[in-house]
Amino acid sequence: MHQFRERERERERERGMEHKQSEVVLFGTWASSFSGRVKIALKLKGIQYEYVEEDLVNKSQMLLSYNPVQKQVPVLVHRGKPIAESRVILEYIDENWSKTPNLLPKDPYERAKIRFWAKYYDEKASKQAIFSIIWSKGKDREKAIEDLSELVKVFEEGMKRDFEEDPPFFIDGSLSFLGIVVSSHACTYEAFHEAVTTVLIPEKNPAFFSWVHGLKGHPLIQETLPPHDKLVARLKHLQA
């Protein structure tokens, strides 16, 4: 056992030396929409990076040392300095690599509104709502789906109220901060429908469904989304 632990520590040290030679390193998992959004931003900006796939059941010491508070992915390491939490990472990428395309508009008020709705989407209509559906059954699941529809409706109304034209999913024809946040999660809906149940219903949330359908066709989204069949299997496993 002692020898096994020593070998594991040696592997971690070797990985650490390799990462130090890479200017930008992303720690993530293939199924994580939060990791996926960072990949999209890096590719959009044309930033070369090393990707490290993490096993969240057996987290590496590197990940735990870079993110000792949350102990989660994604973590972006830039020149040895770690940045955690996906929306924070997106802003860091946009500010540090200021070359176009920009993820956020220059106007402070517009930026503030986009940050608000990205936070709302993540906290209300994303991870928590989806897991409440996965882990419920019968009437409880029906209520969870209805609750999600109402939360999405608030998002739809907010987009129409706060932004005069179309939702700010693009800036000058390129994916924006909000577009990345929404698409990295919502564009996997077909896998969720196949593995769990139908949650994105055009009749209930027509505007949101139309937005997501449009985002899903973007080449960079197609390139970055998790493999459909693999994600279906993962979602089915979560229900077991």
Solvent accessible surface area in square Angstrom, and as a share of the most:
residue,aa,sasa,rsa
1,M,163,0.73
2,H,129,0.58
3,Q,132,0.59
4,F,102,0.43
5,R,132,0.48
6,E,68,0.31
7,R,120,0.44
8,E,64,0.29
9,R,117,0.43
10,E,75,0.34
11,R,117,0.43
12,E,31,0.14
13,R,131,0.48
14,E,92,0.41
15,R,67,0.24
16,G,8,0.07
17,M,115,0.52
18,E,98,0.44
19,H,9,0.04
20,K,151,0.64
21,Q,154,0.68
22,S,34,0.22
23,E,86,0.39
24,V,4,0.02
25,V,1,0.00
26,L,0,0.00
27,F,0,0.00
28,G,0,0.00
29,T,13,0.07
30,W,63,0.22
31,A,23,0.18
32,S,23,0.15
33,S,20,0.13
34,F,46,0.19
35,S,0,0.00
36,G,11,0.11
37,R,0,0.00
38,V,0,0.00
39,K,36,0.15
40,I,2,0.01
41,A,0,0.00
42,L,0,0.00
43,K,73,0.31
44,L,31,0.15
45,K,6,0.02
46,G,50,0.48
47,I,16,0.08
48,Q,161,0.72
49,Y,58,0.22
50,E,50,0.22
51,Y,71,0.27
52,V,12,0.07
53,E,83,0.37
54,E,9,0.04
55,D,78,0.41
56,L,61,0.30
57,V,146,0.84
58,N,112,0.57
59,K,52,0.22
60,S,11,0.07
61,Q,115,0.51
62,M,26,0.12
63,L,0,0.00
64,L,46,0.23
65,S,76,0.49
66,Y,39,0.15
67,N,7,0.04
68,P,79,0.50
69,V,134,0.77
70,Q,92,0.41
71,K,92,0.39
72,Q,80,0.36
73,V,18,0.10
74,P,5,0.03
75,V,0,0.00
76,L,0,0.00
77,V,5,0.03
78,H,11,0.05
79,R,172,0.63
80,G,47,0.45
81,K,146,0.62
82,P,62,0.39
83,I,25,0.13
84,A,31,0.24
85,E,54,0.24
86,S,3,0.02
87,R,42,0.15
88,V,77,0.44
89,I,0,0.00
90,L,0,0.00
91,E,36,0.16
92,Y,65,0.25
93,I,0,0.00
94,D,12,0.06
95,E,112,0.50
96,N,69,0.36
97,W,38,0.13
98,S,80,0.52
99,K,108,0.46
100,T,104,0.61
101,P,35,0.22
102,N,38,0.19
103,L,0,0.00
104,L,3,0.02
105,P,30,0.19
106,K,174,0.74
107,D,69,0.36
108,P,103,0.65
109,Y,145,0.55
110,E,55,0.25
111,R,45,0.16
112,A,49,0.38
113,K,28,0.12
114,I,2,0.01
115,R,86,0.31
116,F,121,0.50
117,W,8,0.03
118,A,0,0.00
119,K,97,0.41
120,Y,31,0.12
121,Y,4,0.02
122,D,13,0.07
123,E,82,0.37
124,K,100,0.42
125,A,4,0.03
126,S,0,0.00
127,K,106,0.45
128,Q,137,0.61
129,A,11,0.09
130,I,22,0.11
131,F,54,0.22
132,S,52,0.33
133,I,0,0.00
134,I,6,0.03
135,W,169,0.59
136,S,17,0.11
137,K,165,0.70
138,G,52,0.50
139,K,161,0.68
140,D,99,0.51
141,R,41,0.15
142,E,104,0.47
143,K,130,0.55
144,A,14,0.11
145,I,23,0.11
146,E,71,0.32
147,D,62,0.32
148,L,11,0.05
149,S,6,0.04
150,E,80,0.36
151,L,50,0.25
152,V,9,0.05
153,K,75,0.32
154,V,68,0.39
155,F,1,0.00
156,E,11,0.05
157,E,92,0.41
158,G,0,0.00
159,M,2,0.01
160,K,131,0.56
161,R,164,0.60
162,D,40,0.20
163,F,14,0.06
164,E,178,0.80
165,E,157,0.70
166,D,119,0.62
167,P,19,0.12
168,P,21,0.13
169,F,8,0.04
170,F,85,0.36
171,I,35,0.18
172,D,148,0.77
173,G,68,0.65
174,S,21,0.13
175,L,0,0.00
176,S,0,0.00
177,F,2,0.01
178,L,0,0.00
179,G,0,0.00
180,I,0,0.00
181,V,0,0.00
182,V,0,0.00
183,S,0,0.00
184,S,5,0.03
185,H,32,0.14
186,A,9,0.07
187,C,1,0.01
188,T,31,0.18
189,Y,25,0.10
190,E,80,0.36
191,A,3,0.03
192,F,13,0.05
193,H,47,0.21
194,E,103,0.46
195,A,11,0.08
196,V,21,0.12
197,T,32,0.19
198,T,69,0.40
199,V,14,0.08
200,L,13,0.06
201,I,43,0.22
202,P,55,0.34
203,E,145,0.65
204,K,84,0.35
205,N,2,0.01
206,P,83,0.52
207,A,17,0.13
208,F,7,0.03
209,F,50,0.21
210,S,70,0.45
211,W,42,0.15
212,V,0,0.00
213,H,117,0.52
214,G,48,0.46
215,L,2,0.01
216,K,39,0.17
217,G,56,0.54
218,H,42,0.19
219,P,102,0.64
220,L,22,0.11
221,I,0,0.00
222,Q,98,0.43
223,E,112,0.50
224,T,19,0.11
225,L,37,0.18
226,P,24,0.15
227,P,81,0.51
228,H,77,0.34
229,D,108,0.56
230,K,102,0.43
231,L,15,0.07
232,V,10,0.05
233,A,60,0.47
234,R,91,0.33
235,L,19,0.10
236,K,104,0.44
237,H,133,0.59
238,L,57,0.29
239,Q,60,0.27
240,A,118,0.91
